[in-house]
Amino acid sequence: MIKSLRPFIGAKDFDVSRNFYRELGFTEIVISPDMSVFELSGLSFYLQKYYLKEWIENTMLFLEVENAESYYQSLKVLDLPAKYPGVKLSPVRVEVWGEECFLHDPSGVLWHIGHFTH
């Protein structure tokens, strides 16, 4: 029986990324000085104090939400790009399969945040 799937992502500045994900609402569980698990609504990922530009800039995660526009608005209120250098938040786009917005974390990891309509 499968219990979870936890991707590993890296951080250019580990402490900045930890703060960023906590501000997004994730709960942090510290595993070691160089790694934490971040959990939200039963989903989780590992954040590690490791940065390789080519890897990080090609890391993408899809977070499925009930409503992309509502989630985008909740992110917009946080004003993350003003607080964290390198963070980008892009408005919702309508695609043939559904809707999504994009959030780049402080290291460059790209989060696709959306919902499916089909």
TIFI-704983 format. One record per residue (C-alpha): residue number from 0; residue in three letters; x, z, y. Coordinates in steps of 0.001 Angstrom, whole numbers, plus 500000, padded with zeros to 6 digits. Layout:
REM residues N
KEKE, k, r, px, pz, py
KEKE, NUM, ALA, X, Z, Y .
...
END
This chain:
REM residues 118
KEKE, k, r, px, pz, py
KEKE, 0, MET, 500000, 500000, 500000 .
KEKE, 1, ILE, 501427, 498976, 503381 .
KEKE, 2, LYS, 501398, 501717, 506008 .
KEKE, 3, SER, 503083, 500121, 509027 .
KEKE, 4, LEU, 505237, 497346, 510420 .
KEKE, 5, ARG, 507723, 498511, 513046 .
KEKE, 6, PRO, 509894, 495979, 514838 .
KEKE, 7, PHE, 513241, 496998, 516319 .
KEKE, 8, ILE, 513916, 496093, 519935 .
KEKE, 9, GLY, 516988, 496729, 522028 .
KEKE, 10, ALA, 517517, 498096, 525491 .
KEKE, 11, LYS, 519935, 497080, 528198 .
KEKE, 12, ASP, 519578, 500544, 529765 .
KEKE, 13, PHE, 518156, 502866, 527121 .
KEKE, 14, ASP, 516922, 505562, 529516 .
KEKE, 15, VAL, 515214, 503071, 531837 .
KEKE, 16, SER, 513462, 501427, 528875 .
KEKE, 17, ARG, 512387, 504826, 527518 .
KEKE, 18, ASN, 510795, 505683, 530873 .
KEKE, 19, PHE, 509137, 502267, 531041 .
KEKE, 20, TYR, 507471, 502596, 527639 .
KEKE, 21, ARG, 506359, 506162, 528301 .
KEKE, 22, GLU, 504768, 504961, 531547 .
KEKE, 23, LEU, 502939, 502277, 529538 .
KEKE, 24, GLY, 501339, 505121, 527581 .
KEKE, 25, PHE, 503498, 505142, 524472 .
KEKE, 26, THR, 504470, 508457, 522915 .
KEKE, 27, GLU, 508187, 508780, 522211 .
KEKE, 28, ILE, 509585, 510358, 519074 .
KEKE, 29, VAL, 513354, 510780, 519404 .
KEKE, 30, ILE, 515168, 509950, 516175 .
KEKE, 31, SER, 518729, 510157, 517491 .
KEKE, 32, PRO, 520543, 509861, 520833 .
KEKE, 33, ASP, 520506, 506076, 520295 .
KEKE, 34, MET, 517025, 505453, 518844 .
KEKE, 35, SER, 513397, 506420, 519368 .
KEKE, 36, VAL, 510043, 505424, 517939 .
KEKE, 37, PHE, 507323, 504601, 520453 .
KEKE, 38, GLU, 503712, 504925, 519277 .
KEKE, 39, LEU, 500393, 503985, 520844 .
KEKE, 40, SER, 497017, 503777, 519123 .
KEKE, 41, GLY, 498574, 503892, 515659 .
KEKE, 42, LEU, 501055, 501080, 516394 .
KEKE, 43, SER, 504757, 501670, 516833 .
KEKE, 44, PHE, 508170, 500126, 517322 .
KEKE, 45, TYR, 511783, 501305, 517373 .
KEKE, 46, LEU, 513721, 501196, 520624 .
KEKE, 47, GLN, 517464, 501286, 520171 .
KEKE, 48, LYS, 520368, 501800, 522521 .
KEKE, 49, TYR, 521755, 498382, 521736 .
KEKE, 50, TYR, 521855, 495250, 523828 .
KEKE, 51, LEU, 522804, 491729, 522892 .
KEKE, 52, LYS, 521610, 489321, 525595 .
KEKE, 53, GLU, 520850, 486409, 523261 .
KEKE, 54, TRP, 518821, 488639, 520935 .
KEKE, 55, ILE, 516868, 490513, 523591 .
KEKE, 56, GLU, 516018, 487412, 525610 .
KEKE, 57, ASN, 514582, 485841, 522446 .
KEKE, 58, THR, 512564, 488865, 521336 .
KEKE, 59, MET, 508804, 488474, 521667 .
KEKE, 60, LEU, 506029, 490794, 520527 .
KEKE, 61, PHE, 502292, 490136, 520487 .
KEKE, 62, LEU, 500077, 493110, 521330 .
KEKE, 63, GLU, 496461, 492381, 520468 .
KEKE, 64, VAL, 493984, 494121, 522763 .
KEKE, 65, GLU, 490208, 494031, 523022 .
KEKE, 66, ASN, 490206, 492334, 526425 .
KEKE, 67, ALA, 493289, 490733, 527964 .
KEKE, 68, GLU, 491936, 490757, 531523 .
KEKE, 69, SER, 491053, 494457, 531412 .
KEKE, 70, TYR, 494455, 495318, 529974 .
KEKE, 71, TYR, 496183, 493166, 532590 .
KEKE, 72, GLN, 494322, 495008, 535361 .
KEKE, 73, SER, 495410, 498369, 533916 .
KEKE, 74, LEU, 499026, 497165, 533878 .
KEKE, 75, LYS, 498789, 495762, 537394 .
KEKE, 76, VAL, 497763, 499173, 538754 .
KEKE, 77, LEU, 500971, 500696, 537355 .
KEKE, 78, ASP, 503021, 498375, 539636 .
KEKE, 79, LEU, 505779, 498222, 537031 .
KEKE, 80, PRO, 507755, 495343, 538645 .
KEKE, 81, ALA, 508251, 497492, 541760 .
KEKE, 82, LYS, 509515, 500442, 539695 .
KEKE, 83, TYR, 511709, 498719, 537121 .
KEKE, 84, PRO, 514169, 495927, 537973 .
KEKE, 85, GLY, 513692, 492871, 535785 .
KEKE, 86, VAL, 510096, 493676, 534846 .
KEKE, 87, LYS, 507667, 490795, 535301 .
KEKE, 88, LEU, 503901, 490806, 534818 .
KEKE, 89, SER, 502118, 487457, 534645 .
KEKE, 90, PRO, 498342, 487016, 535033 .
KEKE, 91, VAL, 496034, 486173, 532151 .
KEKE, 92, ARG, 496060, 482606, 530869 .
KEKE, 93, VAL, 493231, 481072, 528919 .
KEKE, 94, GLU, 494380, 479243, 525784 .
KEKE, 95, VAL, 492424, 477405, 523078 .
KEKE, 96, TRP, 492776, 480426, 520766 .
KEKE, 97, GLY, 492062, 483169, 523328 .
KEKE, 98, GLU, 493541, 484819, 526419 .
KEKE, 99, GLU, 496882, 486472, 527141 .
KEKE, 100, CYS, 499090, 487871, 529861 .
KEKE, 101, PHE, 502835, 488400, 529726 .
KEKE, 102, LEU, 504988, 491446, 530398 .
KEKE, 103, HIS, 508793, 491375, 530407 .
KEKE, 104, ASP, 510303, 494817, 529863 .
KEKE, 105, PRO, 513387, 495997, 531828 .
KEKE, 106, SER, 515729, 494439, 529258 .
KEKE, 107, GLY, 513940, 491080, 529009 .
KEKE, 108, VAL, 511807, 491611, 525887 .
KEKE, 109, LEU, 508679, 489475, 526277 .
KEKE, 110, TRP, 505345, 491047, 525377 .
KEKE, 111, HIS, 502402, 488701, 524856 .
KEKE, 112, ILE, 499279, 490796, 525427 .
KEKE, 113, GLY, 496031, 489137, 524481 .
KEKE, 114, HIS, 492897, 488767, 522470 .
KEKE, 115, PHE, 491579, 486054, 520195 .
KEKE, 116, THR, 488290, 484300, 520840 .
KEKE, 117, HIS, 488274, 482333, 517579 .
END
